[in-house]
Amino acid sequence: MRAPLFRLASLSLVVLSTACVTERVVVREAPRPYSPPPTHVPPEPPPSSVISVYLEPPIGQPEAIGCPWAPPPMLVEAPPPPPFEGAIWTGGYWVWHDTWVWAHGRWAAPPRQDYRWHPPYYEHRDGMVVFITGHWGAPGVVFVPPPPGIHIHVEIGGPGVIAGPKPWGPPGVFVPPPPGSRAGIIIPAPVGTAPSVVTGAPPVVNVGMRITNSVNFGNTTTVINNRTVIVNNVTIVAPAGVTSSGQAVNASVPAQAHLAAAQPPVVHVPAPVPTTLRPVPAFVHGQPHVDLPPPQPLRPAAISQPHPAAPVPVAPKPLPAPTAVQRGPERPSPDHSGPPPERPRETPRAAEKPGPAEPRSPAPGPGAAPAKSPVPVDKAKQPPAKSQEPAKPKDEKEPRKSHERERD
């Protein structure tokens, strides 16, 4: 009985040992190749066409709208001079109308006395854009941003609209990027910042540009119609590698919408003029769709940025023009390449001095007639002979007087 039990125990040990070996082989499988985490997908390029309209701003702060994607980069507008005193520039900026539509800028008068203009409001919240269009506010009424936690309905694009990229940047209040930037990038800014402050900023290709308020820094004071006007400025900051040129930015620009829009742009993407003068009402959730004009193509034109050039050699100043005396044949203009030419008038002047050793008139002789021919006409007309001839008679009269006295 003991032998069969011993055999059974040995067989069980063998089975257990083989099972353990099988488990170890399963654990030692070949390692899987390393796969890096997914990188950020770059945003889509800027749109090639846009719908441009004149907007009829509402009176009073409207309700917030939830937009599913970020507004495109800013466009360029050159504000004309104000048509009348007290006119306010109300554009241009992006508004939501089943897609992002460009509200063309224009000068307008407040609908009521002492009403103020509130620029549009953009906020990156929970992957969407909280938008409040530009509107007129009553005097003393302060703009109130939508509080956190409030329910905001997210709109959808209209029929046939291609959705754009999601907002790319930190959460909070922002403005659209400068003209020519990559679509989807947002620029953090304080509440109440006009979108046109980035018109003259360089385009960005990455997140990192921001706008800060300039409190008593960089503000300018101007006098308009005998009135002192303080122009408030904002500061645009961006590190190197964020802009398309690869250069850091630290610039101060005016905060007023019309002054900021007049800044020279780095990339000129002109906003198309609306095809109709009829203003479009502001978008309201739940109201019927508004017919919009067809989109118009965009024609961006890059402006080359100035680079520090080498010092230009200064050309020598031209010599002064010769005077009337210097233009005569007797005084030629000086030649700097060689010695000064001889002056022909100096030698005759030295010879014209009276002296007893050099009589001017030759003695009469048989060859007097042919000797007069080589004498130039100009010398014969000169008056020095008159000054020399009376000098001799004076010398001759004095001895005559002395002889006459001796005779007496």
Stockholm file with secondary structure:
# STOCKHOLM 1.0

chainA/1-408         MRAPLFRLASLSLVVLSTACVTERVVVREAPRPYSPPPTHVPPEPPPSSVISVYLEPPIGQPEAIGCPWAPPPMLVEAPPPPPFEGAIWTGGYWVWHDTWVWAHGRWAAPPRQDYRWHPPYYEHRDGMVVFITGHWGAPGVVFVPPPPGIHIHVEIGGPGVIAGPKPWGPPGVFVPPPPGSRAGIIIPAPVGTAPSVVTGAPPVVNVGMRITNSVNFGNTTTVINNRTVIVNNVTIVAPAGVTSSGQAVNASVPAQAHLAAAQPPVVHVPAPVPTTLRPVPAFVHGQPHVDLPPPQPLRPAAISQPHPAAPVPVAPKPLPAPTAVQRGPERPSPDHSGPPPERPRETPRAAEKPGPAEPRSPAPGPGAAPAKSPVPVDKAKQPPAKSQEPAKPKDEKEPRKSHERERD
#=GR chainA/1-408 SS CHHHHHHHHHHHHHHHHHHHHHHHHHHSCCCCCCCCCCCCCCCCCCCSEECEECEECCBSCCCCEEESSCCCCCCBCCCCCCSSTTCEECCCEEEESSSEEEECCCEECCSSTTCEEECCEEEEETTEEEEECCEEECTTCCCCCCCTTCCCCBCCCCTTCCCCCCCBSCSEEEECCCTTCCTTBCEECCTTCCGGGGTTSCCBSSSCCEEEECSSSSCEEEEETTEEEEECEEEEEECTTTBTTSCCEEEEEECSHHHHHTSCCSEECBCCCCSCCSCEECCCTTSCCCCCCCCEECCCEECCCCCCCCCCCCCCCCCCCCCTTTTSTTSCCCCTTSCCCCCTTHHHHHHTSCCTTSCSSCCCCTTHHHHTTTSCHHHHHCTHHHHHTTHHHHHHHHHHHHHHHHHC
#=GC SS_cons         CHHHHHHHHHHHHHHHHHHHHHHHHHHSCCCCCCCCCCCCCCCCCCCSEECEECEECCBSCCCCEEESSCCCCCCBCCCCCCSSTTCEECCCEEEESSSEEEECCCEECCSSTTCEEECCEEEEETTEEEEECCEEECTTCCCCCCCTTCCCCBCCCCTTCCCCCCCBSCSEEEECCCTTCCTTBCEECCTTCCGGGGTTSCCBSSSCCEEEECSSSSCEEEEETTEEEEECEEEEEECTTTBTTSCCEEEEEECSHHHHHTSCCSEECBCCCCSCCSCEECCCTTSCCCCCCCCEECCCEECCCCCCCCCCCCCCCCCCCCCTTTTSTTSCCCCTTSCCCCCTTHHHHHHTSCCTTSCSSCCCCTTHHHHTTTSCHHHHHCTHHHHHTTHHHHHHHHHHHHHHHHHC
//
